[in-house]
């Protein structure tokens, strides 16, 4: 028979049959023993640790929280009944609100100014696909397009030689608008006589049109320091087949003080699937002799259409 320890036997490490039993007993708290510290003068002091670590810390936090709530309630009561602290608090709150609104307005102004600079350097039109490009298959519908200015006719023909007046503007075909030139330079535009005219473009594919862009050089680049030949009010039409009636897409106005290339959004109610687009200029900014268009772009997305 094995020798049993009386201490283990008294603590229940053996069952009734005498076989050892392993028992793991967990305590919910840690027990700290008294520690003795000896000082030079021979004095001995005892320090006891809390039997439940963290309990005292929790109690202190709870007490501090209750104290803060009570203090805040007391201050609020004083502000309500005396009136003096509430006036001060209202003044502080009003002043802070005004300063915050002022800072917000300044930030919005700076943001709008920064957006204008970005749009001037990188126009919105350069961030959207342009379907009015000859390289993509677009073409000019000449029978629905105004005559170029000056007309594509010789000024004077002598003995088979064509003489052009040096003061006459060079002839530019409307196809220049399908080249997608950037940047826009003085003279590289399509001009038509007077202040009213139109150009019709056949796209290579059906698209759901969403925006159009119209461009003219800024005043600072103009040799005559004027943009009077720039279009002013204009309308855009479209249709799916050349013989179909045109669909009205919208009327817009070009701002000579804005960016050189300006983009205009088609109203949601007017968005349509088109393959032909017509730009109709109603007037310009004061030039009665001719009008100039430096850029015209058609934006949208491809549309699946059975035709």
C-alpha positions in Angstrom: 0.0 0.0 0.0 1.4 3.3 -1.0 2.3 5.8 1.7 -0.2 8.7 1.8 0.5 12.2 2.8 -1.6 13.3 5.7 -1.6 16.9 4.4 -2.9 15.8 0.9 -5.4 13.4 2.5 -6.8 16.1 4.7 -7.1 18.5 1.7 -9.2 15.9 -0.3 -6.6 14.7 -2.8 -7.7 11.0 -2.2 -11.1 9.6 -2.8 -13.0 7.1 -0.7 -11.2 4.1 -2.2 -7.9 5.7 -1.4 -6.9 6.5 -5.0 -5.3 9.9 -5.6 -7.5 12.5 -7.3 -6.0 15.6 -9.0 -8.1 18.7 -8.2 -7.7 22.1 -9.7 -9.3 24.7 -7.6 -9.6 28.3 -9.1 -9.8 31.3 -7.0 -11.7 34.4 -8.2 -9.1 36.7 -6.6 -5.5 36.6 -5.9 -4.2 36.4 -2.3 -1.3 38.5 -1.3 0.7 37.8 1.8 1.9 40.3 4.3 5.3 41.6 3.4 7.8 42.7 6.0 10.2 45.5 5.4 13.1 46.1 7.8 14.5 49.6 8.1 17.9 50.7 9.4 16.5 51.8 12.8 15.2 48.3 13.3 11.6 49.3 12.9 9.5 46.7 11.1 6.4 47.7 9.1 3.8 45.5 7.5 2.0 46.3 4.3 -1.0 44.5 3.1 -2.2 44.3 -0.5 -5.8 44.4 -1.5 -7.2 40.9 -1.9 -9.0 42.0 -5.1 -6.7 44.0 -7.3 -8.4 46.5 -9.5 -11.4 46.7 -7.2 -10.2 49.8 -5.5 -9.3 51.4 -8.9 -12.8 50.8 -10.1 -14.3 52.3 -7.0 -12.2 55.3 -7.4 -13.2 55.8 -11.0 -16.9 55.4 -10.1 -16.6 57.9 -7.4 -14.8 60.4 -9.7 -17.5 60.0 -12.3 -20.2 60.6 -9.8 -18.4 63.7 -8.5 -18.0 65.1 -12.0 -21.7 64.6 -12.8 -22.7 66.2 -9.6 -20.3 69.2 -10.3 -21.7 69.7 -13.8 -25.2 69.6 -12.5 -24.4 72.2 -9.8 -22.8 74.5 -12.4 -25.7 74.1 -14.7 -28.2 74.9 -11.9 -26.2 78.1 -11.1 -26.3 79.1 -14.8 -30.0 78.6 -14.9 -31.0 80.4 -11.6 -28.4 83.2 -11.5 -28.4 84.1 -15.3 -24.9 85.5 -15.2 -23.0 82.3 -16.2 -25.6 81.5 -18.9 -25.1 84.9 -20.5 -21.4 84.3 -20.6 -21.9 80.8 -21.9 -24.2 82.1 -24.6 -21.8 84.8 -25.7 -18.9 82.3 -25.9 -21.1 79.9 -27.9 -22.3 82.6 -30.3 -18.8 84.0 -30.8 -17.5 80.5 -31.5 -20.3 79.8 -34.0 -19.7 83.0 -35.9 -16.0 82.3 -36.1 -16.7 78.7 -37.3 -19.1 80.0 -40.0 -16.6 82.6 -41.1 -13.8 80.0 -41.4 -16.2 77.7 -43.2 -17.1 80.5 -45.7 -13.4 81.2 -46.3 -12.6 77.6 -46.9 -15.5 77.3 -49.4 -14.3 80.4 -51.2 -10.8 79.0 -51.4 -12.1 75.7 -52.6 -14.2 77.4 -55.3 -11.2 79.4 -56.4 -9.0 76.3 -56.5 -11.7 74.5 -58.6 -11.8 77.3 -61.1 -8.0 77.2 -61.5 -8.1 73.4 -61.9 -10.9 73.7 -64.5 -8.9 76.3 -66.4 -5.8 74.1 -66.5 -7.6 70.8 -66.9 -11.1 71.5 -68.3 -14.0 69.1 -67.5 -14.2 68.3 -71.2 -10.7 66.7 -71.1 -12.0 64.3 -68.5 -14.8 62.9 -70.6 -14.8 61.0 -73.9 -15.3 63.1 -77.0 -17.3 61.3 -79.8 -17.0 64.2 -82.3 -13.6 63.2 -83.6 -12.7 62.4 -87.1 -10.2 59.8 -85.8 -13.3 58.0 -84.4 -15.2 58.2 -87.6 -17.2 61.4 -87.1 -17.9 63.6 -90.2 -19.3 66.9 -91.2 -22.8 66.9 -92.8 -22.1 69.8 -95.2 -25.6 70.2 -96.5 -26.8 71.1 -93.0 -23.7 73.2 -92.1 -23.4 77.0 -92.7 -20.9 78.2 -95.3 -17.4 79.0 -94.1 -16.1 82.5 -93.8 -14.6 83.6 -96.0 -16.3 81.3 -98.6 -14.2 78.6 -100.2 -14.0 80.6 -103.4 -11.1 82.3 -105.1 -10.9 86.0 -104.6 -9.4 86.8 -108.0 -8.3 84.5 -110.8 -5.9 85.8 -113.5 -4.5 83.6 -116.2 -5.3 80.5 -114.1 -3.6 81.9 -111.0 -5.6 82.5 -107.8 -4.8 85.7 -106.0 -5.9 86.0 -102.3 -6.2 89.4 -100.6 -3.6 89.6 -97.8 -6.2 91.1 -95.4 -8.6 88.2 -96.0 -9.0 85.6 -93.3 -7.5 82.2 -94.4 -10.2 79.6 -95.2 -10.7 77.0 -92.6 -12.9 73.9 -93.2 -15.3 72.9 -90.4 -13.4 69.7 -90.2 -11.0 71.5 -88.0 -13.5 71.0 -85.2 -13.2 67.3 -85.5 -9.5 67.3 -85.0 -9.7 67.8 -81.3 -6.9 70.4 -81.2 -5.5 71.3 -77.9 -4.5 73.9 -76.8 -6.6 76.3 -78.8 -4.5 78.9 -80.7 -5.5 82.1 -82.4 -6.8 81.6 -86.0 -7.2 77.8 -85.7 -11.0 77.8 -85.7 -13.9 77.5 -88.0 -15.7 80.7 -88.9 -19.0 81.4 -90.5 -20.4 84.7 -91.8 -22.5 86.8 -89.5 -23.7 86.0 -86.0 -26.0 83.1 -86.8 -25.0 79.7 -88.2 -24.9 76.0 -87.5 -22.8 72.9 -88.0 -24.1 69.3 -88.2 -21.9 66.3 -87.3 -22.5 62.7 -88.0 -21.1 60.4 -85.3 -19.6 57.0 -86.0 -21.8 55.3 -83.4 -25.0 55.8 -81.5 -24.4 57.4 -78.1 -26.5 58.5 -75.1 -25.5 62.2 -75.1 -25.0 63.8 -71.7 -22.8 66.9 -72.3 -21.5 69.2 -75.0 -18.4 71.5 -74.9 -17.9 74.7 -76.7 -14.5 76.5 -76.9 -13.0 79.8 -77.9 -9.7 81.4 -77.1 -9.6 83.8 -74.1 -9.3 87.5 -74.5 -5.7 87.6 -73.4 -4.7 85.4 -76.4 -6.7 87.3 -79.0 -4.5 89.5 -81.3 -7.3 92.1 -81.2 -7.8 91.7 -77.4 -11.4 90.9 -77.9 -13.6 87.9 -78.1 -16.6 89.5 -79.9 -16.6 86.6 -82.4 -17.2 84.0 -79.7 -20.7 82.4 -79.7 -23.1 83.7 -77.1 -26.4 81.8 -77.1 -26.6 78.5 -78.8 -28.8 75.4 -79.0 -28.1 71.7 -79.5 -30.2 69.2 -81.5 -29.8 65.6 -82.3 -31.5 62.7 -84.1 -30.8 59.0 -84.8 -31.1 59.2 -88.6 -30.3 62.0 -91.0 -33.9 62.2 -92.3 -35.5 62.1 -88.9 -36.8 65.3 -87.2 -34.3 66.8 -84.9 -34.7 66.4 -81.1 -34.2 69.4 -79.0 -31.4 68.8 -76.4 -31.0 72.2 -74.8 -30.1 75.9 -75.1 -27.0 77.3 -73.4 -24.8 80.4 -73.2 -21.1 80.7 -73.6 -19.4 83.0 -71.0 -16.4 84.9 -72.4 -15.1 85.5 -68.9 -15.1 81.8 -68.1 -12.7 79.1 -69.1 -11.8 78.8 -72.8 -13.4 75.4 -73.1 -16.8 75.3 -71.3 -18.9 72.2 -70.8 -22.7 72.2 -70.6 -24.9 69.4 -69.2 -27.9 68.1 -71.1 -31.0 68.1 -68.9 -32.1 64.7 -67.7 -35.5 65.1 -69.4 -33.7 65.8 -72.8 -31.1 63.0 -72.7 -31.5 60.9 -75.8 -29.8 58.4 -78.0 -28.4 60.2 -81.1 -26.1 59.7 -84.0 -26.3 63.1 -85.5 -25.7 66.3 -83.6 -26.4 69.9 -84.7 -25.0 73.0 -83.1 -27.0 76.1 -83.8 -25.5 79.5 -82.9 -28.1 82.2 -82.3 -25.8 85.2 -81.7 -22.2 86.2 -80.7 -20.7 88.8 -78.5 -20.8 91.7 -80.9 -19.0 90.8 -84.1 -21.5 91.4 -87.0 -19.0 90.2 -89.7 -18.3 86.6 -88.6 -18.3 84.2 -85.7 -15.6 81.7 -84.7 -15.8 78.3 -83.1 -12.5 76.8 -81.8 -13.8 73.6 -80.3 -17.0 71.6 -80.2 -17.2 68.3 -78.4 -19.9 65.8 -77.8 -19.8 63.7 -74.6 -21.8 60.7 -73.4 -21.6 56.9 -73.5 -22.1 54.3 -76.2 -25.6 53.1 -76.6 -26.7 49.7 -78.0 -29.2 50.5 -80.6 -30.7 48.4 -83.4 -30.9 50.3 -86.7 
